[in-house]
Amino acid sequence: MAEVDVRLERVTKDFGETIAVDDLSLDIAVGEFFSMLGPSGCGKTTTLRIIGGFEEPTRGTIYLRGRDVTDQPPHRRDVNTVFQSYALFPHLNVFENVAFGLRRRKVPHDEIDARVRNALKLVDLEGFDKRKPGQMSGGQQQRVALARALVNEPQVLLLDEPLGALDLKLRKQMQLELKRIQQEVGITFIYVTHDQEEAMTMSDRLAVMRNGRIEQIGPPEEVYENPQTQFVAAFLGASNLIEGELKEQRNGTSSVRLQGGDVVQMPSDRAPFQTGVDVLVGVRPEKITIAPENGPEPAAGSNSVTGLLRMSTYIGVSHQYKVEGPGGHEMTVWVQNLGTDPAPTPGERVRLSWQREHTFAVLPQEGLSLEEEEE
């Protein structure tokens, strides 16, 4: 079992009447790329600041490599933080910006020179050491901020939405760069973001947060394919969620009667509830096949519903369809643009089908609606 690098035990943070972090316990392993993901106000940044020592918890304990650091200030913790605002010194060149922390610690001159040049090489900024921050692009400045943190060889690197100020193409490039750097240096990265794709691209594990609590934690693929709550299903990616009632469970298969009368089936471990309860049946948009209603029957063992195609959108790599499905629920379908079959047009009756194994069920959550947009 991997050694624990960061441990939070029953951490709570109150701001007056507002509970930002609510009795949160969490273990992060040595060398892990761990992300905290969630909408604004979910507690992810406050949790990061508590780990870094910038906020004191109202209750609870923080351990770094088994040492209680709850009452230690930031400079006594072996962590560094990279913020969305690069916070570089505009009057210092790149070399001196990166060397700043080492000089304050009175590291010998030769060691500073070697460590700064290694850090700049790591972030692909060799030859930029004499430039001022104002002479560099946003992506290059972010690399300088990253080098400045890494040069101190911290035990843990905290990253608070560090790519938020970059344009989309550069963000995608930097996601891959961050993952490469983390694997190369082997330092524990704890990353905060509201961007689902960013978290899934880089993380070994991620925690989806809501209202100061962790809704689900695990490897990205596991959390995406097997969401445990309505919020996780809706926030991480996109899901079609349809109201229904769990009718029976037999031979490892569960059946749910949807609003409108259709019956769908799924593996029983994807509907771990008592027969008779109201559930939300989910399927991801990319798992669904769309065809004319009077076309060939779907493959044996598939789930199938019919509906009215309301909207068709061409988005280059795929087509996105909006279908009025069972009980009037709108269902979204994404179909890869292979250019082989003609696209259905709005106003047509269509059949939607998907494999039973791609179906899941979650319990309805108070305060969430099926139409609620991702935050």
C-alpha positions in Angstrom: 0.0 0.0 0.0 1.3 3.5 -1.0 2.7 5.7 1.8 0.3 8.5 2.7 1.8 12.0 2.0 -1.1 14.2 3.0 -3.8 13.3 5.5 -6.8 15.3 6.6 -8.8 14.0 9.6 -12.3 15.4 10.1 -11.4 18.9 8.9 -14.1 21.6 9.1 -13.8 25.3 8.2 -16.5 27.7 9.2 -16.7 31.3 8.0 -19.4 32.6 10.4 -22.6 30.9 9.4 -21.0 29.4 6.2 -19.5 26.0 6.4 -16.8 25.9 3.6 -15.4 22.5 4.5 -17.6 20.0 6.3 -16.0 17.2 8.4 -13.7 16.2 5.5 -11.3 13.2 5.8 -8.8 12.4 3.0 -5.6 10.5 2.3 -3.3 11.4 -0.6 -0.5 9.1 -1.5 3.2 9.9 -2.0 3.8 10.9 -5.7 0.1 11.0 -6.6 -1.4 13.6 -8.9 -4.6 14.3 -7.0 -7.3 16.7 -8.1 -10.2 18.4 -6.2 -13.0 19.1 -8.7 -16.2 21.0 -8.2 -18.3 24.2 -8.8 -17.5 27.5 -7.2 -18.1 27.5 -3.5 -17.7 23.7 -3.1 -14.8 24.0 -0.7 -12.0 22.8 -2.9 -9.8 26.0 -2.7 -10.4 26.3 1.0 -9.2 22.7 1.5 -6.1 23.5 -0.6 -5.4 26.6 1.5 -5.8 24.6 4.7 -3.2 22.1 3.5 -0.8 24.9 2.6 -1.3 26.6 5.9 -3.0 29.8 4.5 -6.2 29.0 6.4 -6.6 27.5 9.9 -9.2 24.8 10.2 -12.0 25.4 12.7 -11.7 21.7 13.7 -9.6 18.7 12.5 -6.0 17.8 11.9 -3.6 18.0 9.0 -0.7 15.6 8.6 2.2 15.8 6.1 4.1 12.6 5.9 2.7 11.6 9.3 3.7 14.9 11.0 0.9 17.0 12.5 1.3 20.5 10.9 -2.2 21.8 11.9 -0.7 24.7 13.8 2.3 25.3 11.6 2.6 28.4 9.3 3.1 28.0 5.6 6.9 28.5 5.7 7.2 25.6 8.2 5.4 23.2 5.9 7.3 21.4 3.1 4.8 22.6 0.4 4.8 25.2 -2.4 1.8 26.7 -4.1 1.2 27.8 -7.7 -1.6 30.2 -8.2 -3.7 31.3 -11.1 -2.1 34.7 -10.9 1.5 34.0 -11.6 2.7 36.4 -8.9 6.1 36.9 -10.6 8.4 39.9 -9.7 8.2 42.1 -12.8 11.6 43.8 -12.0 13.5 40.5 -11.8 14.5 38.3 -14.8 13.4 34.7 -15.1 16.5 33.4 -13.4 16.1 35.6 -10.3 12.4 34.9 -10.1 13.1 31.2 -9.9 16.1 31.6 -7.6 14.2 33.9 -5.2 13.3 31.3 -2.6 16.7 29.6 -2.7 18.4 33.0 -2.0 16.2 33.6 0.9 17.2 30.3 2.4 20.9 31.2 1.8 21.5 28.2 -0.5 25.1 28.3 -1.8 25.6 30.2 -5.1 26.8 27.2 -7.2 23.8 25.1 -6.0 21.4 27.9 -6.9 22.8 28.1 -10.4 22.5 24.3 -11.0 19.0 24.0 -9.5 17.6 27.0 -11.3 18.9 25.8 -14.7 17.6 22.3 -14.0 14.2 23.7 -13.1 14.1 25.8 -16.3 15.0 22.8 -18.4 12.2 20.8 -16.7 9.6 23.4 -17.8 11.2 23.8 -21.2 12.4 27.4 -20.7 16.2 26.9 -21.4 17.6 30.1 -22.7 14.9 32.3 -21.2 16.8 33.1 -18.0 17.6 36.8 -18.8 14.0 37.7 -19.9 11.7 39.8 -17.8 8.1 38.4 -17.2 6.6 41.3 -19.2 8.5 40.0 -22.3 6.9 36.5 -22.1 3.5 35.0 -23.0 1.0 33.9 -20.4 2.0 30.3 -20.9 5.7 31.0 -20.5 5.0 33.0 -17.3 3.0 30.1 -15.9 6.0 27.8 -16.6 8.3 30.3 -14.7 5.9 30.2 -11.7 6.0 26.4 -11.8 9.8 26.3 -12.0 10.0 28.7 -9.0 7.9 26.3 -7.0 9.7 23.1 -8.1 13.2 24.5 -7.6 12.5 24.4 -3.8 12.0 20.6 -4.1 8.9 20.6 -1.9 7.3 17.5 -0.6 3.9 18.6 -2.0 3.0 21.0 -4.7 -0.4 22.7 -4.5 -1.9 24.1 -7.7 -4.9 26.4 -7.4 -6.5 26.6 -10.9 -3.1 27.5 -12.4 -4.2 27.2 -16.0 -7.4 29.3 -15.6 -6.0 32.4 -17.3 -4.7 30.6 -20.4 -6.6 30.2 -23.7 -8.1 26.8 -24.5 -5.4 25.5 -26.8 -2.6 26.5 -24.4 -4.4 25.0 -21.5 -4.7 21.6 -23.2 -1.0 21.8 -24.0 -0.1 22.7 -20.4 -2.2 19.9 -19.0 0.0 17.4 -20.8 3.1 19.3 -19.7 2.1 19.3 -16.1 1.4 15.6 -16.1 4.9 15.0 -17.7 6.6 17.2 -15.2 4.8 15.6 -12.2 5.8 12.1 -13.4 9.4 13.2 -14.0 9.9 14.8 -10.6 7.7 12.4 -8.6 6.4 15.1 -6.3 2.8 14.9 -4.9 0.6 17.3 -6.9 -2.7 18.5 -5.4 -4.6 20.3 -8.1 -7.8 22.4 -7.7 -10.0 23.0 -10.8 -13.6 23.4 -11.9 -12.7 22.0 -15.3 -13.8 18.4 -15.6 -11.7 17.6 -18.7 -8.6 19.1 -17.0 -9.1 16.9 -13.9 -9.6 13.7 -15.9 -6.7 14.4 -18.2 -4.1 14.7 -15.5 -5.2 13.0 -12.3 -4.3 9.6 -10.9 -7.4 10.1 -8.6 -9.9 12.9 -8.3 -12.4 14.0 -5.7 -15.7 15.6 -6.8 -16.8 18.1 -4.1 -20.1 19.7 -3.3 -21.1 21.8 -0.3 -17.8 21.2 1.5 -17.9 17.4 1.3 -16.5 14.8 -1.1 -19.3 13.3 -3.2 -17.1 10.6 -4.8 -13.4 9.9 -5.0 -11.4 7.5 -7.3 -9.6 7.2 -10.6 -11.1 9.4 -13.3 -12.4 6.5 -15.4 -14.1 4.8 -12.4 -15.8 8.0 -11.3 -16.9 8.9 -14.8 -18.2 5.4 -15.7 -19.7 4.6 -12.3 -21.1 7.8 -10.7 -22.5 7.2 -7.3 -24.7 10.3 -6.9 -26.9 12.5 -9.1 -24.5 15.4 -8.7 -21.4 13.5 -9.8 -23.3 12.0 -12.8 -24.3 15.6 -13.9 -21.1 17.4 -13.0 -18.4 15.1 -14.3 -19.1 15.1 -18.0 -22.8 14.9 -19.1 -25.5 12.3 -18.3 -29.0 11.6 -19.4 -31.0 11.0 -16.2 -34.5 9.7 -16.4 -36.9 9.1 -13.5 -38.0 5.6 -12.9 -38.8 2.9 -10.3 -36.6 -0.1 -9.5 -38.9 -3.1 -10.2 -36.9 -6.3 -9.7 -33.4 -7.7 -9.4 -32.8 -11.2 -10.7 -29.7 -13.1 -11.8 -27.5 -10.1 -11.5 -29.8 -7.9 -13.6 -32.0 -5.0 -12.3 -35.0 -3.7 -14.2 -36.4 -0.2 -13.9 -39.7 1.1 -15.3 -39.2 4.6 -16.6 -41.7 7.4 -16.6 -43.6 6.7 -19.8 -43.7 3.0 -19.3 -40.4 1.8 -21.0 -38.4 -0.8 -19.0 -34.6 -0.7 -19.1 -32.1 -3.1 -17.5 -28.7 -2.9 -16.0 -26.2 -4.9 -14.0 -27.5 -5.1 -10.4 -24.2 -3.7 -9.0 -25.0 -0.5 -10.9 -28.3 -0.2 -9.1 -27.5 -1.1 -5.5 -30.9 -0.2 -4.0 -34.0 -1.8 -2.6 -36.7 -2.9 -5.1 -39.5 -0.3 -5.2 -37.4 2.8 -4.7 -37.5 5.8 -7.1 -34.2 6.2 -8.9 -32.7 8.1 -11.8 -31.5 5.9 -14.6 -28.4 7.3 -16.3 -26.6 6.8 -19.6 -23.8 8.9 -21.0 -24.6 10.7 -24.4 -21.6 9.1 -26.2 -22.9 5.5 -25.3 -26.2 5.9 -27.2 -26.9 4.9 -30.8 -29.6 6.9 -32.7 -31.6 5.4 -35.6 -35.0 5.9 -37.3 -37.8 4.5 -35.2 -38.9 2.1 -37.9 -35.3 1.0 -38.7 -33.7 -2.4 -37.8 -34.2 -3.7 -34.3 -31.3 -2.9 -31.9 -28.9 -5.7 -30.8 -30.3 -8.3 -28.4 -29.7 -7.3 -24.8 -29.7 -3.6 -25.5 -31.8 -1.0 -23.8 -34.1 0.9 -26.2 -36.5 3.9 -26.1 -38.2 5.9 -28.8 -38.6 9.7 -29.0 -38.9 12.8 -31.2 -35.7 14.4 -32.5 -36.0 18.1 -31.5 -32.5 19.5 -32.4 -29.5 18.5 -34.4 -26.2 20.3 -34.0 -23.0 19.8 -36.1 -19.9 20.4 -34.1 -17.2 19.0 -36.4 -15.9 15.9 -34.8 -19.5 14.8 -33.8 -23.2 15.5 -34.1 -25.1 16.4 -31.0 -28.8 15.5 -30.9 -31.6 16.6 -28.5 -34.4 14.0 -28.3 -37.7 14.3 -26.4 -37.7 10.8 -24.8 -39.6 8.8 -22.2 -42.0 10.9 -20.0 -41.0 14.0 -22.0 -37.4 14.0 -20.7 -34.9 15.6 -23.0 -32.1 13.2 -23.9 -28.7 14.2 -25.4 -26.9 12.0 -27.9 -23.4 12.5 -29.2 -22.4 10.6 -32.4 -18.9 10.6 -33.8 -18.8 12.2 -37.3 -17.6 9.2 -39.4 -19.4 10.6 -42.5 -20.9 7.2 -43.3 -24.6 7.5 -42.4 -26.9 10.4 -43.2 -27.8 12.4 -40.1 -31.4 12.3 -38.9 -33.2 15.6 -39.0 -35.4 17.4 -36.5 -39.1 16.3 -36.5 -38.2 12.6 -37.1 -39.2 9.8 -34.8 -36.0 8.0 -33.6 -35.0 5.0 -31.6 -32.2 5.4 -29.0 -30.4 2.2 -27.9 -27.4 1.4 -25.7 -25.8 -1.5 -23.9 -27.2 -2.6 -20.6 -23.7 -2.4 -19.1 -23.6 1.3 -19.9 -26.6 2.0 -17.8 -26.4 3.1 -14.1 -28.8 4.3 -11.4 -28.5 6.9 -8.7 -30.9 8.2 -6.0 -32.5 11.6 -6.5 -30.7 14.3 -4.4 -32.6 17.1 -2.7 -32.0 20.5 -4.2 -30.9 19.2 -7.6 -33.1 19.2 -10.7 -32.8 17.1 -13.9 -32.5 20.3 -15.9 -29.8 21.8 -13.7 -26.9 23.0 -15.8 -23.3 22.2 -15.0 -21.7 25.0 -12.9 
